[in-house]
């Protein structure tokens, strides 16, 4: 599996200000051309639009690649009691159709309520779907470190997707150690903090009304931590200004931020989103960079400790 993957939230169009399918397909093809062979999506990204585009990619390209999707966020209300075998099977069946496959490579519970992790019957239902041949593997996508630690107590959880970037260091404490010990894959999501760690956002940047970077800064629609990793906009910009001098010449801040994540042994793959081919190529190039020096790792942590830690560390 490639260390740099493709995050498919943006190509679904929902919560990112819309998307163009032709441009999205060009980005997906560019990903394969650049050596990316792991694609992450979810059944709610554009109400299945992202899954269907990746299914189209599978029809258009002969080379093998892996697809991880997610299930659970279609529930309304979003309550633990909804995570039944019947509902999970229906979600899986819908994703099989969207992706045009007979078996899903990886399904992940999609940031369910914390109570779900304390319900063994949910994971037993996933075991049954594996036995039925509808899933190859299953994992979880979590909001909190505590949820990740609970999830990997279940022996057949193969992966944990968690927000990890220079603005979200808490996973690198206890969770990474336990993931390595249990041989659980770690998929680092929101690696560029909703674009903040690309270095391209400024105080004058504006976003469409239907972009979560406009409407979810305080968690109005879903967990606040999904938007700029939960860091207030002005504070995030100040932290980015402190990170810029660490970036080597000829390297973008986005590439440096992605390569920094890969310096952690526990991280299996990082999944930046991209909606055009040029961004995909830029992201893929991060895997070829040399690892940051110990001094650079320390400098990033110092920026986090001074400007970011008080805002987010205790929350997620």
N, C-alpha and C positions, 0 to 999 in steps of 0.2 A: 504494500500500500504506500502511495506517495506521501511524503511528509507534509506537503502542501496539498490540501484538498480544495473543493469548491463548495462554498456555502450557498444554498439555493433559495434562501428567504427572499432576496431582492428580486429574482426573476419571476417570482409569483405575483409581484405587483402590489400586493397588499401591504400597507404600513410603510412603504418606501416611495410614495409619490408616483406610483404607476410604473409600468415597464413595457417595452416593445419586444414582441416575440421574435422578430427577425434579429434584433440586436442581441437578445438573450441566446438564441441559437448560435450566433457567431461566437459569443463568449464561451458557450459550452464546447463547441468545436475547437476553439483556441486552447481550452484547458487540456483536452486530449492531445493536441499537437505539442503542448508544452510539457507533456509527461505526467499530468495530473490524472490519476485513475481512481479517485475516491470522491464521490459526490454526495452531499448531505442535503436532504430536503424534508418536507413534512406534508401531511395530508391537508393542513390548513393554510399552507402558503398559496394564496390566491385560490383557495377552495379547490386545491388539486392541480392548479395550473402549473406549478413548478414541477410536480411529479410527472405530469403529462409531457412537458418539454423534455425532461430527462428520458422518459420513455421513447420519445421521438428520436433523441440522440442515439439510443440503443439500436433503433431501426436503421439509422443512417450511417453508423460506424461499425465496422466489423470487429474492432479490437475489444478485448474484455475490459470491463471496469466494474467497480463495486459501488453500490448505492445504499445509503442508509436513509431511512425515512423515520417518521415519528407518528405517534398516535396518542389520542386522548384529549386533545384540545378542541375536538369537535363537540365534546359534551357541553351542554348548557342546561342547568348550571354546572360549573366546574367543581364537582364534589367527589370525594373519595368513593361514595356509594355507586357512582356511575361506572367505575372501573370493573365491570363484570366480564365474565367469559364471553357472554353474548355480545356485548358492545365491542370488546376488543377484537373478536372474530369479524364483526361487521367492518370495523375500521381496516383491518388487515385485508379483507376481501376487496374493499374499495381501492386500496393502494396497489394491490396486485393488478387490478384492471387499469388504473392510471399509468402504472409503470410498464404494463404489457409483459409481465413475467408470471411464472407459475410458483415461484418461491422468492420471498424477500431476502436479500443478503443480510440485512440488519434492521430490526425495528427497535425504536427507543420510546419508552414512555416519555411523553412530551411535557416536562415540567409539571407533573401532577401535584395535587395537594400533598403536604408532608405526610398526612395520615396514610396515604397509599403505600408508603414504604414500610409501614407496620402491618400490612395485610398480606400474609403469605399466600393467600388464595389468588391474589393478582399474579404473582410470579408463577404459581402453579398453572394458571390459565395460559401463560406464555409458554411454559414447558409443554403443554398439550398442543399448542400451535406448532411448536418445533416437531413434536412427534407426528403430527398430521402432515408434515412436509410443506407447510405454508411459510415457515421461517427457517433460515439457516441459523441465525443467532439473534439474541436480543440484549438490549442494554437500557440505559436510562439517560435522560437529559435533565439536569437538575439546576435549581437556583442556588441552593445553599450547600456548603461543605458538609454540614451535618447530614443532609439527605444523601450525599454521595457516600459517606461513610456507612450509613445504614444500608444503602442499596447493595454494596459489595459484600455484605454478609450473606446474600443469596448466592449460592455456588454457581449458578448458570448465568449470572449477569456478566457479560463479556466486555462491556464498555461503559464508560461514563463520559458524557459530554457535559462540560462545565465551562463557565466564563473564566478565562485566564488570560491576562495580558499585563502590561506594565502598570495598569491602574487597578489590578485585582490580583494581589499576591497571596492571599490567604490559602488557596488550594495547595501552594508549594510547601506548606508546613506539614501537618499530619497526613492529609489525604494522599499526597503524591507518594509518600513513604508506604502507605498501606496499599495503594494501587499497584506499586511495583512488587510488593511482597505477595500479593494475591494474583499477579499476572493479569491484571485488568487493563485494557486499553484506555487511554485518556485522550479524548478529542477536545481540543481547545477551541471554544466558540467565542464569538464576539471579539476576535483577536485584535481588531483595530478600534475597539470602543466606539462602534457606530460611525467610523470614519474619523474620529478625533485623532487617533494615533497615525493617520495618514499624513498629518501635518498640513492638510489642504483647507481646513476650516479656519475661519477668522471670526472676529466679533461682528463683522458685517455679513456673514453668510446667512442666507435665508433658506428655509425649506418649505415645500408645499404643505398645505393644510392637512393633507392625508398622509404625511410622512411622520412616523412615530417620533422623530427628532423634534417635531413641533408639538405634538399633542400628548406625548407620554413622558415628558421630562420629570414630572412628579408622580408617575405611576397611575395616570388616570385610566389607562386601558388595560395594562398588564404590568408585570413586575417592573418597578423603576430601574432595577439593575440592568435591564435589557437595553436601556438607552444611555449611551455614553458611559456604560458600566456603572451607572448610578452616581457619577461624579457631576456636580453642578457645572454648567457650561463654562462660566468664567474661570472657575478653579481648574478645570481641565485644560483650558487654553494656557493658563499660567504654567501648569506642569509640562505641557508640550514644549513651551519655550525653554524650559530647563533641560529637556531631553535632546533638543536639536543639536547642541554642540557635541554630543556623543556619536553622532552619525558620521561614518567615514565618507570621504569624498567619493562621489560616483555612485552612492547608495541612497535610495530614498528613505525617508523616515518610515514609511509603510514596510518596506523590505527589512529594515533594521528591527522594527517591532516584531515582525513575524520570525525573523531569525533568532531574536532574543528568546522567544517562547520555545523554539526548538532546542535551545541550549539545555533545557531541563530534561533529564533522563526519562522521567515518567511520561512525558508527552509523546503520544504516538503520531498524532496528526493535528494540524491546525487548519481551520476551515474559513478563511476569509471569503466574504461575499464579493461578487463582481457582476456588473451588468453590461460590460463591454469588453471586447477582446484585449484592448491595451492594458486594462487593469489586471486581467487574468495573467497576461504575460509578465507584468511587473511583479505580481504576487508569486508566481512560480519561480522567478529568479531568486527569491529569498533563500531557497533551499541550497543554492550553490555558493552562498556566501560563507566565509570563514566564521567560526563561532566567535561571539564577543569575548573579549578578554575578561579575566576575573575582576580587573579594575572597573571595566565598563558595567559588569553585572552589579558591582557594589554601588556604582554611581546611580544606576537606575533605581536600586532599592532606596538610596538616600532621597531621591526625588519623591518616591512613593511615601516614605516615612514622614517627610516634612510637609508635603502638600496634599496627599491623597488618603493616607491611612486613617486619619481621624474622621474622614467622611464616609468611608465604606467598609473598613475592615471588620467592624463589629456586626455588620448587617448581613453579610453573605458568606 
